Amino acid sequence: MGPTYSHFYDEPLNLVRGEGVWLFDEQGNRYLDCYNNVVSVGHCNPNVVKALSTQAALLNTHTRYIHENVVRLAEKLSSKFPEKLDTCIFVCTGTEANDLALQMARVVTGNYGAIVTDAAYHGNSVAIGAMDPDRKVEVGTEWLETFEPPNTYRGPHGDGEDLAEFYANEAGKAIDRLSAKDIDLAAAMLDLSFDSNGILIPPEGYLEKVTDKVRAAGGIVIVDEVQAGYCRMGDYMWGFERYNVDPDIVTLGKPMGAGHPVAAVVTTREIASKFADIDSYFNTFGGNPVSAAVAEAVLDEIDAKKLLESATEVGAHLAAGLEKIKQRFRFVGNVQGSGLFWGIDLVKDPSTKEPMSRQELRHITTLLKNEGVLMGSTGRYGNCLKIRPPLVFSKENADQALAAIEKTFEKMES
Ligand SMILES: Cc1ncc(COP(=O)(O)O)c(C=O)c1O
């Protein structure tokens, strides 16, 4: 295996079995999974496994032949979106979905430039990987400008009024910087959970204002729902529904297949048709009958188990517990997020907001693992403790997670 692989823990976990919110290592130790959003409907969900194995035993081909599974999936999926977002194209990964979305934006607008928030992660292809300024591979990024994300705790605009306006202006300035290079805007790509910025909830009206600026410049809005989608943030199925504006293209991934590689671009018929006039697109594995059966089973589970309602309710319970933890420990700078997606911004000193180091976060996640709870870290400085459990997380699970955080933070204090 290549040397680019890295593990979360100095003593890597060898996981051998999963069930619901639980993971088991080779010694039979049980861990509460507070990290893995991909298995949205629970590890080894029996209905998803059944859909997968039944179809795998029957037929697996590709979209050069017709198959009812992929049509049924497209219908079910698009029924979860505003009416105008009625067209689906299936791929295998979030990177592929974003890469295709960018290609579509360029074809449809005739422009080349793109803007993303600073430190955003949208995937790892040549084009999409270039959007992550931390990547060291030189790929040529004159077509890209990054802008300040709406971080109301750490950002330059404080936490006063007009924050939506201030932060939307940051997007406007990025568009201006492209113009100064004679590059017109094709798209803004936005992860509305701002995962790699530590999980942020933008001020009210933010997406509307950014969208106005993007469209006025001739670009389109791509919302990357790989993290924020599939009920993750509570209250809504998709992150963009929190705002009063519909994006032009939505990309999906990770939780869509509960561990099986399936992803999608959802857009308007008009955009998809304009793209098809110029280019054809074939993806060998995208939308195959097995992947389609799996993705449909995930949607069915979300509905049958009322996982949106559950993510909202359990999320509120978790939020209340995290707030108490914030009050108790000095080094908790901020608690940010919603639903079942939270970041705890940990600081060396609350007055300076100097971030805790990545090593300290690694120590904290290791202590949590020793308590039988798996969490991660994220954020511009790697100092945010990341909580993002499967959607089948209960209030009881949340209480266990909160108790483990408290116990770990007590150790950090002493
Ligand atoms: C917001 C977001 N978009 C896209 C991707 C890329 O998805 P994939 O790893 O399936 O290519 C990720 C992966 O972490 C992500 O977090």
The ligand as an SDF file (V2000), in Angstrom:
LIG
                    3D

 16 16  0  0  0  0  0  0  0  0999 V2000
  -17.8840   18.3600    1.2360 C   0  0  0  0  0  0  0  0  0  0  0  0
  -17.2140   17.2450    0.4910 C   0  0  0  0  0  0  0  0  0  0  0  0
  -17.3270   17.1930   -0.8420 N   0  0  0  0  0  0  0  0  0  0  0  0
  -16.7490   16.2170   -1.5670 C   0  0  0  0  0  0  0  0  0  0  0  0
  -15.9840   15.2470   -0.9750 C   0  0  0  0  0  0  0  0  0  0  0  0
  -15.3070   14.1960   -1.8110 C   0  0  0  0  0  0  0  0  0  0  0  0
  -15.9980   12.9940   -1.7560 O   0  0  0  0  0  0  0  0  0  0  0  0
  -15.2670   11.6280   -2.1720 P   0  0  0  0  0  0  0  0  0  0  0  0
  -14.2340   11.3220   -1.1390 O   0  0  0  0  0  0  0  0  0  0  0  0
  -16.4030   10.6270   -2.2140 O   0  0  0  0  0  0  0  0  0  0  0  0
  -14.6710   11.8400   -3.5200 O   0  0  0  0  0  0  0  0  0  0  0  0
  -15.8380   15.2360    0.4210 C   0  0  0  0  0  0  0  0  0  0  0  0
  -15.0440   14.1880    1.0920 C   0  0  0  0  0  0  0  0  0  0  0  0
  -14.6280   14.2630    2.2190 O   0  0  0  0  0  0  0  0  0  0  0  0
  -16.4610   16.2780    1.1640 C   0  0  0  0  0  0  0  0  0  0  0  0
  -16.3500   16.3190    2.5060 O   0  0  0  0  0  0  0  0  0  0  0  0
  1  2  1  0
  2  3  1  0
  2 15  2  0
  3  4  2  0
  4  5  1  0
  5  6  1  0
  5 12  2  0
  6  7  1  0
  7  8  1  0
  8  9  2  0
  8 10  1  0
  8 11  1  0
 12 13  1  0
 12 15  1  0
 13 14  2  0
 15 16  1  0
M  END
$$$$
